Amino acid sequence: RTGRGGAPPLPSVIEQPSEDSSICTSHWRSSPGQLTSVASCSSPTATPAAAPATSGPPESSASAVAAADGEPSARLLVVQHQLPFNVSRAPDGMWRGSWDDGSLLATSVQGGRHLMGSLDLEVVFIGVPKLPAGAADLDAKDQAALQSLLRENSCIAVFLSSQLTKAHFSYSFTLLWPLLHNQVPDQHAGGQGGDGALVSSWWKGYVASNETFASIVKQSLRAGDMVWVHSHPLLLVPSALRQARIPSSCTVSFFLHTPFPSPEVWRVLPHRTQLLQGLLASHVIGFHLFEYARHFMTSCRRLLALGENVGAGPAGGVLSIDLGSRRATITVSHVGIDCEVIRHRLGQPEVTQQREALVNTRPDLRGRTTLGGVEMLNKQQGVALKLLAFVNYPPWRTKLALLQVALRDHGRPEESAIVAAECVETVRRIRSSYGDACVEYIEMEGDHSWSVYDRLALFSLSHVYLNCATRDGLNLLPFEYVLTKSALRQDGVVVLSEFVGCSHVLNGGMRVNPFNLEHVVEQLDAALSMPADERRARLQKDINFV
């Protein structure tokens, strides 16, 4: 099924694992579907029941999150690398926390966790807590105090040592993340550790971290629970859960929030088969696009000699991987945004204030057509290519202003610094030749230093949203732009790189090849010269999907 809500649809589980199952030889039994797509839910106020506080980490599966009379009949354990909950320490030593507005699956107002709660479903989040930058490893007493706060908010913490966190993060984001985006490293670890020793140590940390996650999940399980694991830092959690012999009535699903690369790229990875087997231990494996699912299935066929099936299941038309005694179901469902959340925020005074601040501090913007863009400072996001295209676009320079927000990528700091220096130099050249008004380049520390209200204010000012990424999987900002222009009854055009996942579903947008700067310039000129009725028609086509 294709999901269009604020989170990937919760899959209807057809099969269950036996308790003595292993990755490729387990026996499964049939079970009726348990959930339908989150996209069909509309309740903005229902919230999942909070788990009772405890004094420390979970001690047993029976007592991890105790059930109480009147609570929802089903439970979903959402396993993420980091909890969608920000924590800080007050001067008195007490822990304080709030939901992370930028999280995909949890928002403070009418967000994804409330939609899941409206399904009569208790939602519990499991992940590493977002500690303040530079915080040292917590002792047992601090862990217990923080765990108590998190449990009051339906969260369970996974505590990793700083050494383990570093190895896990390095493998996930220095090695695995670029490769998932079809980038083959020149050497092991993206140019580091050419002898492979560094990658080997990172891999050990990655395995140990995934096993720790699986251990906490198992301790938190009750019979009949559903486990929903998210994205590339946790590829081994499904197989670790299977090896831990979780109850046979529990189901495990996985959703990958990045692309899955071409089989020729995936086979470069030293631990390719172990990671494939980790995913195949899931009942259901979800991808954004069929392209990614096809790459995954081809890799399974070539590396593991596993065949795929089309048409399995009661309704037919289901993709699956044939593992002999069972099948792993494959789903394709592009993640969307929660429209009610964005509309609510657009009505807040913060958006108006930020929009006025942008215009008042940059008076040269008045009377100019504005291009907007928000990207991370890494090679895949294409900020440098966008600026080069602007250099090569003479017709509108005196009438145009580029508002570019660039967020530093703390996952790849060295690469981010190189890209930032290149962007700053290009901006300097543009301004020296054509004046300061034509480019406003704003460099920020990261997502948390730039609020959603800042973003929506930028979108409201932008006549065209321009993206020149060379490879990107999940990017929901074009969705937010489309909804912003529609909600404010403004015209707007989306110009997207054809290598961005959302370009496959936003059919009203214009597509560009960022490697061909002449093509980018041509499409940009077409977008700026587009008649008003065509702009409205394209926007309407996209808002129907969003």
N, C-alpha and C positions, 0 to 999 in steps of 0.2 A: 504493500500500500504506500501511497505517497502522502506524507504528513505535511501539513502546512501550518501547524501551530507554533508555539514558542519553544517547542522541544521536539526531538524525534518521536514518532508515535510509539507507544508502548506496544510491543508485538503480542499478538495472540499466540500463546504457546501451545503447540500441538503435542509435543513429546516431552517426556520426563526421563531423567537418567536413573539407572539403578544405582544402588548404594555402593556396589563393588565395581563401578565402571572405571575405565582408564581412558586416555585421550582418544584412542582410535578403535577400541574393541568393546565399548560398553553396550549394554542392552537398554533400550528405552521402552517406556510404556505410554499408551495414549492417554490424553487428558483433554477435556474440553477447553476451548479458548477462554481466557480469563479477563482480558481487557480489550477495549477498542481504542481508537486513536484519541490522543489528547486534544487534537484539533477540533473535535466535535463538542468540547466542553466550553461553557460560556460563563460559569459562575466566577465573579471576580473576588468574592469574599471568603469562600470556604478555605480553611487552613488545615493542614495536617495536624493530627494530635501530637502534642509534645511528649517526648519520652521523659520519664521521671528521672530526676537527678540522682547520681550516685557519687560516692566519694572518690572514685578512681576509675581506672580502665576496666573494661568488661572482664568478668571472671569466669562466666560460664554461659553456654548457649541458652540455658533456661532463664537466666536472670539478666541477660544483657540489656534487653529493652522489654520490660515486663508488660504484659497486656492487662488492661483494666476494663471493667464493665462499661459498655457503651462506646468503646473505641471502634474504629473501622474494622471490618471483618478481614481485610487483606492488608498486607504490608509490602512495601517496595523499598528495598535498600539501594540507594543511588550511590555508587562508588566512583569518586572522582579523585584526581591527583591532589587537588586542594579543595578544602571545604568552601562552599559559597557563603562564608561567614567571616567577617573581619573581627579580629580581637585586638585589644590593647590593654595595657595595665595602667590603672589609675595611680596617682601618687600614694594612696593608702595601701597599695599592694593588691587591691581587688581587681579581678578580670572584668572587662567590659566588652560588649560585642554588638554587632548589628549585621543584618543581611547585606551581602554584596550586591549593589544595584547592577553591576556590570556582568554578573554571572549569567550563564545561559539558562540554568535550571532553577534559579531562585531570585526573586526580586522583592523589594520591600512593599510594592503596591501592585496588587492584582496580577502577580506574576506566575511563572510556571509552577512553583510549588503549590500555589493555591488552586490552580487548575487540576493538578494531580489530586489534591485534597478533595476536590469536588466529586471525585470518582468513588467516594467512600473508601479511600485508600490512605492508610497511614504511611507517610513518606519519611524515611530516615536517611540522612546523608552521612557518608563515611569518607574520610579523607584526611590529609595533613592539614592542621590548622594554620591559618595565615598569621604567623607571628610578626611582630614589628621587625623591620630591617635591622640586621646585626645582632638579633637576640641570641643568647647562648642556649645550649641544650638545657631543657628544664629538668629539675630534679623530681623525684617521685611526688613530693608534696605539691609542687606547682602543677605537675601533670594532673594530679587528682582534682585540684581546684579548677583548672581549666576544663577538664572533662565534665565536671559538674555543671558549669555554665553552658557548655555545648549541648549536653543532654537535655537541659531545659528548653533548648531550641531545636530538638529533634536532630541533633548531630552527634556523631561519634568520632573522636580523634584517633588518627594513626600517628604515633610519635616515632620519628626516625632520627637517628643521631646525625650530627652535622656531617660527619664523614660519609655516612651512607647516603644522605641527601645529596651531597656533591656528586657522588658516583652515579646515582640514579638520574639526577638532573643532566649530567654530562652525556650519558648514553642516550637519554630521551631527546635532548634538544641539540646537542652538538653533532651527534652521529645519525640518530634515527629520523629526526624531523626533516633535515634537508633531503635525505634519501627518499622519504615518503613523498616529497615534492619533486621527485624525478631528478635530483641532483646527485651525480656520481662524484664522490670525493676523490681528489688527486691521490691522497694517501689515506691510511686509516685515520679515523676521527677527524675528518675534514682538514687534513694537513698536519695533524699532530700525531705523535707516536707512530712514526712510520714502521717501526718494528712490530707493531701490534700489541705490545705489552700494555700500553695505556688502555686500548680498547678492551683487552681481557679483564683488567681491573674494573673498568666501568661496567662491563657485562655482569661480573660477579655482584656488584652493588645493585644493578638493575634487578637481577634474579632475587636477591635477598629482600629488596624493597617490596617486590610483588608478592613474595611469600609472606611478608609481614602484613600486607594489606589483606591477603587471603585469610590469614590467621584471625585478624580482627573481625572480618566478615563472618567467618565460621562461628566465632564466639557470640556473635550478635544474632545469629539465625534462630528462627522458630520454624516449625514444620509449616510448609505451604508458602513460605516467603518467596518473593521474586527479587532477584539481584540484577541490577542494571549497571554494568561497568562501562566507563567512558574513556576513550581515546588512547593514544599511543604510549603514554607512560605506564599503562597497566595492561599490556598485551598478554602477559603471562598469568594474570589473576584467574581467568576461567580454568586453565589447566591446573593451577595450584589448588583451586577449590575442589575440582574433581578428584585430585590425588588425596585431598584431605577428607574425602568421603562425607560430603555434606548430605543432609537428609534427602532421600529420593523424591520427596514431594516439593523440593525447592527447584526453581528454574533460574537459569543464568542467561542473560542477554548481554551483548556487547555492541556499542556503537562507536565507529571510528570517525572522529571529527576532522580528519585530514584526508587528502587524496590517498589512494593506494597506487603505487607507481607501476610502471610497465614491468612485466616479468623480467625483462633484460636488465633493468635497474635493480629490482629486488634481489636478484640472485647474487649481486655484489656483496650483500650483507653477510658477514661471517656466520651469524646465528639465524639465518633465514628460516630453516626448517623448524627450529624450536619455537620461533615466534608464530609461524603458521599453525603449528600444533596447539600453541596456547590459545589462539583464537578459535580453532575448531572444537575446542572443549566446550564452547558455548552452545546453547540450544539455538539461538538466533544471533546472526551477525549483521549489523546494519551499516550501510554506506550512504553517502549523500547522493551519488550519481551512479547510473548503471555502468558507466565507464570504469569507475573504481571497483565495482563488484566484479566486472568482467576480468580486470587485471588480477584480482585476488583469486578468482576461480581458475584462471590460466596458470598462475603460480602454483596452486595446489595440484593441478594436473601434471605440470612439468617436474616439480620438485618432490612431490609425494605420491605421484601416480594415482591420484584420486579423480574420479569422474564427477561431472556435475549433472544435475537433472533439472528439467523444466516441466512443470505440470504436476509435481508431487503435492499432496495435500488434498483436503476435502473439496476445496473450491477450484483446484487446478491453477495453473499459471504461476506456481511458486518456484522460485529458484532454490536449489539446495546442493550441497556437496555430499556425495555418497561415500560414507565411511565404512561400508560393509554392513554392519549390524544396525546402523542408524544413519540418519541424515542430519546435517547442520543446515538450518534454513537461512537463506540470504534475503535481506530486505533492502529496498532502495527508497529513501525518504529524505528529501532535502529539508534541513532545519529552516524554520522561519522565525518570525518575531511575533511577540504578543502585541497586537495592534492596539488593544485597549490601554496597555501600559504606556505606549508611545503617545497616544492621544491625550491621556491624562497628563503626561509630563509636558506636552506642548501647551497645555492650558495653564501651566504654573508660571508665576511671575519671574522665576529665575531665567526662563528662556528669553522673555522680553528684555530683561536686564542685560543678559549677555549679548543679545543682538545689538542693543543700543550701545553697549560698551565697544563692540567691534567697530561699529560705524563711527562713533565719536572719537575713538583713538586713531582712526584711519580715515580722515575726511576725504582723501583722494579716491576712496571707493565709490563715493556718490557719483552717479552718472555713468559708471562703468559696468559692463557685463562681467559677472563674477563666475569664475570656475572654482569649484570646491574640491578638496581632496583630503583624505585622512589615511595615512599609512604608517606602518612600522618601518624603522630604518634598517632594513636588511635587503639583500640583493633581490629576493623574490618579490618584494612589494613594488619595485619599479619606480620609486620616487625620482631617482636620478634620470631615468629614461623620460619620465614625464616632463622634467625641467628641460631636457635636451629638445624634446618636441616643441616646447614653448619657444625656445631659442629659434627654431626653424619655422616659426609661424608668423610671418610679417603682417598679413592683412589686418589683424585686429589688435595689434600690440598697443596702440594708443587708445583703444576703446575697452580693453580687457584688463581684468585683474585676477591673478591666480592667488587664491587663499589656500595655502598648503600647510597642513598640520602634520608634523613628523614626530612619531613617538619612538624614543630610544628602545632598542630591543635588548633587554637585560639577559635574555637567554643566549644571545650571541654578541657580547659586548665589543669584541675586537672587530668583527665584521660591521657592527653598527657604527663604530667610530669611523671606519674607513668610508662607509657610505655617507655618513653625515658630513665629513670633510669634502667629499665630492659635491654634495648638494650645496653646501655653503659657497664653494668656489663658483658653481654654475649660477647661483643666485647673484653673486657679486658681479659676474660678467653681464648678466641681464640688466641689472640696475645701472651699471656704469654706461651701458649702451642706450638704454631706453627709459631710464628714470626709475625712481624708487616705487612709484605707484603701481607698476604693472605686476609686481610679485610681493606678496606678504608671506614670508616663510617663518613658521612658528615651530620651534623645536621644543618638545616636552619630554619629561623624564619617563613617562609611561602612561598606561591607561588610568591609573589612580590619580594622576596629577591633572587630568582633563576630564571633567564630569560629562554626564550624558546631556546636561543642559547646555554646556558649551558646544557639544556636537550638534544638537538640534538647532541651536542658534546659527551655526555655520551653514547647515543645510538650508535653513530658511532664507539665507542671503544668496545662496548659490543658484545661478541660472542653469548651470551644467555641472553634473558630478562626473569627474574624470578619474578613471582607474587604469593604470598601465602595468599591472603586476605581471611578472613573467611566469609565475605559478602560484596559485593560492587555492585552498580548499574551502573552508568555511569563512565567508565574509558576508556579514549581515548588514553592513553599513549602507550598501545600495538599497536594501529593503527599507531601512529607516529613512533614507532620502526620499524614496518614492512615496512613502506614507506621509512624511512631513509636507511635501508639496501638495499632495492630495488633500490632507486635512486643512491646510491653510488656503486652499483653493488657488494655488499658484501653478504656473507652468514650469516644467522642468524636464531636462533630458539627461538620461543616464548613458554615459559612454564607457563601456567596460572592456577590459582585456578579454580576449577569447579564451585565455588560460585561467580565468577565475571561475570557480564552480558555479556561482550564481548566474553567470552569463548564459548558462544552459536553460535556466528557468525564467529569467526576465526577458521575455521575447520582444518587449517594446523598446528595449535599450539598443543602442548602436554598439557594434563590436569592432574592436581594433586589434591588430597584431602589434604589440609593443616593440617587437624587434624590427619593425618596418616604420621608421619615423615619418616617412612620407605618407604612409597610410593613416597614421595617427593624425597628422595635420589635415589630411583630406576629410576624415570623419569628424574632426573637431570643427572644421569650417562648415560642414553640412549641418551639424548640430546647432551652430550659432546662427546659421542662415535659415533654419527650418521655419516654415509657416506656423502660426499659432495653432491652427486646427490640427496639424499633424503632431505637434508637441502634446496637445491634449489627448489625442487618440493613442499615442504611444504610452503616455502616462496611465491612461485608463486601462490599457491592456496589462500593464505591470501591476496596478493596484488590485486588479481582479485576482491575480495570483497571490500577492502579498496578504 
